[in-house]
Amino acid sequence: MTLGHRRGPATMAGAWPPCDVGLQPMGARHLRGVAAVERATSPRPWPPATFRRELEDPATRRYVVACLAWPRRRPIGKVVGFAGMQARPEATHVTNIAVAPAQQRRGVGAALLAWLLATAAELGHEAVTLEVRAGNAAARRLYARAGFQEVGMRPGYYRQPEEDAVIMWLALAGAARPGGAR
Ligand SMILES: CC(C)(COP(=O)(O)OP(=O)(O)OC[C@H]1O[C@@H](n2cnc3c(N)ncnc32)[C@H](O)[C@@H]1OP(=O)(O)O)[C@@H](O)C(=O)NCCC(=O)NCCS
């Protein structure tokens, strides 16, 4: 499965970002801010080179950033969050999502996730899947609220610290879930 080149819609209904935050496709100019958010939120942060590599493959990857809309005269607003996905044969995979600690619980994460889901749906993809640390209650709740269901575990999947992964799955319009259930 590959990704087309159309831009996704801003968000799905019901998950708009706060009014001082805008979503836009991630570009090289955002990478410094993206890396800062990643360092502040991940126990094993991706280095900037990993994000750069992801952006070099637009046929299978889509990344979005959330930026503060003010001050308006700056060329880009401060990056406060980001999310990305990769098209795989079985399903679109959420690769990463994070919101700067000072901006959490304002709806930014939900808006970023909605952007990914709306983009995947618009591109005709049938399902979205992801892994999440079993102890990451905030992310598990975010995904559950978006309609993801827990469909399996990967024991010891994560390192530093070692932790199980929960596999989550969301069928987009009309698609079947693994095992044939709907
Ligand atoms: C997970 C994360 C992206 C959520 O971003 P956010 O902007 O704070 O999320 P939102 O404000 O949009 O919250 C949406 C919903 O997620 C859930 N949620 C978010 N943070 C939560 C928390 N700390 N505790 C419990 N539920 C939480 C809630 O259901 C929330 O809805 P509500 O506020 O109406 O109750 C953010 O906590 C984060 O960056 N965490 C570190 C990185 C990470 O764990 N990424 C996921 C990797 S799989």
The ligand as an SDF file (V2000), in Angstrom:
LIG
                    3D

 48 50  0  0  0  0  0  0  0  0999 V2000
   -0.6980   10.8150   24.5560 C   0  0  0  0  0  0  0  0  0  0  0  0
   -0.6000   12.3010   24.2300 C   0  0  0  0  0  0  0  0  0  0  0  0
   -0.1420   12.4830   22.7910 C   0  0  0  0  0  0  0  0  0  0  0  0
   -2.0100   12.9360   24.4090 C   0  0  0  0  0  0  0  0  0  0  0  0
   -1.9340   14.3000   23.9630 O   0  0  0  0  0  0  0  0  0  0  0  0
   -2.8970   15.4220   24.5810 P   0  0  0  0  0  0  0  0  0  0  0  0
   -2.8110   16.6160   23.7090 O   0  0  0  0  0  0  0  0  0  0  0  0
   -2.6130   15.6270   26.0190 O   0  0  0  0  0  0  0  0  0  0  0  0
   -4.3130   14.7170   24.4360 O   0  0  0  0  0  0  0  0  0  0  0  0
   -5.7320   15.4430   24.4300 P   0  0  0  0  0  0  0  0  0  0  0  0
   -5.7250   16.6750   25.2750 O   0  0  0  0  0  0  0  0  0  0  0  0
   -6.1680   15.6060   23.0170 O   0  0  0  0  0  0  0  0  0  0  0  0
   -6.6240   14.3550   25.1570 O   0  0  0  0  0  0  0  0  0  0  0  0
   -7.5400   13.5180   24.4470 C   0  0  0  0  0  0  0  0  0  0  0  0
   -7.9960   12.4190   25.3860 C   0  0  0  0  0  0  0  0  0  0  0  0
   -6.9100   11.5390   25.6710 O   0  0  0  0  0  0  0  0  0  0  0  0
   -7.0160   11.0980   27.0340 C   0  0  0  0  0  0  0  0  0  0  0  0
   -5.8860   11.5930   27.8050 N   0  0  0  0  0  0  0  0  0  0  0  0
   -4.9340   12.4570   27.3930 C   0  0  0  0  0  0  0  0  0  0  0  0
   -4.0350   12.6550   28.3740 N   0  0  0  0  0  0  0  0  0  0  0  0
   -4.4420   11.9170   29.4250 C   0  0  0  0  0  0  0  0  0  0  0  0
   -3.9240   11.7000   30.7240 C   0  0  0  0  0  0  0  0  0  0  0  0
   -2.8060   12.3030   31.1600 N   0  0  0  0  0  0  0  0  0  0  0  0
   -4.5820   10.8290   31.5400 N   0  0  0  0  0  0  0  0  0  0  0  0
   -5.7060   10.2160   31.1290 C   0  0  0  0  0  0  0  0  0  0  0  0
   -6.2580   10.3870   29.8990 N   0  0  0  0  0  0  0  0  0  0  0  0
   -5.6210   11.2340   29.0650 C   0  0  0  0  0  0  0  0  0  0  0  0
   -8.3030   11.6640   27.5670 C   0  0  0  0  0  0  0  0  0  0  0  0
   -9.3380   10.7540   27.2770 O   0  0  0  0  0  0  0  0  0  0  0  0
   -8.4470   12.9090   26.7410 C   0  0  0  0  0  0  0  0  0  0  0  0
   -9.7490   13.3840   26.6390 O   0  0  0  0  0  0  0  0  0  0  0  0
  -10.3250   14.3500   27.8100 P   0  0  0  0  0  0  0  0  0  0  0  0
   -9.2870   15.4030   28.0540 O   0  0  0  0  0  0  0  0  0  0  0  0
  -11.5940   14.8730   27.2330 O   0  0  0  0  0  0  0  0  0  0  0  0
  -10.5120   13.4830   28.9990 O   0  0  0  0  0  0  0  0  0  0  0  0
    0.3500   13.0300   25.2180 C   0  0  0  0  0  0  0  0  0  0  0  0
    0.0110   12.6630   26.5430 O   0  0  0  0  0  0  0  0  0  0  0  0
    1.8060   12.7280   24.9770 C   0  0  0  0  0  0  0  0  0  0  0  0
    2.4720   13.3930   24.1840 O   0  0  0  0  0  0  0  0  0  0  0  0
    2.3520   11.7160   25.6950 N   0  0  0  0  0  0  0  0  0  0  0  0
    3.7860   11.3900   25.5500 C   0  0  0  0  0  0  0  0  0  0  0  0
    4.0820   10.7170   24.2150 C   0  0  0  0  0  0  0  0  0  0  0  0
    3.2620    9.4370   24.0470 C   0  0  0  0  0  0  0  0  0  0  0  0
    3.0280    8.7080   25.0000 O   0  0  0  0  0  0  0  0  0  0  0  0
    2.8280    9.1670   22.8070 N   0  0  0  0  0  0  0  0  0  0  0  0
    2.0550    7.9880   22.4800 C   0  0  0  0  0  0  0  0  0  0  0  0
    2.9690    6.9120   22.0130 C   0  0  0  0  0  0  0  0  0  0  0  0
    2.0520    5.4240   21.5930 S   0  0  0  0  0  0  0  0  0  0  0  0
  1  2  1  0
  2  3  1  0
  2  4  1  0
  2 36  1  0
  4  5  1  0
  5  6  1  0
  6  7  2  0
  6  8  1  0
  6  9  1  0
  9 10  1  0
 10 11  2  0
 10 12  1  0
 10 13  1  0
 13 14  1  0
 14 15  1  0
 15 16  1  0
 15 30  1  0
 16 17  1  0
 17 18  1  0
 17 28  1  0
 18 19  1  0
 18 27  1  0
 19 20  2  0
 20 21  1  0
 21 22  1  0
 21 27  2  0
 22 23  1  0
 22 24  2  0
 24 25  1  0
 25 26  2  0
 26 27  1  0
 28 29  1  0
 28 30  1  0
 30 31  1  0
 31 32  1  0
 32 33  2  0
 32 34  1  0
 32 35  1  0
 36 37  1  0
 36 38  1  0
 38 39  2  0
 38 40  1  0
 40 41  1  0
 41 42  1  0
 42 43  1  0
 43 44  2  0
 43 45  1  0
 45 46  1  0
 46 47  1  0
 47 48  1  0
M  END
$$$$
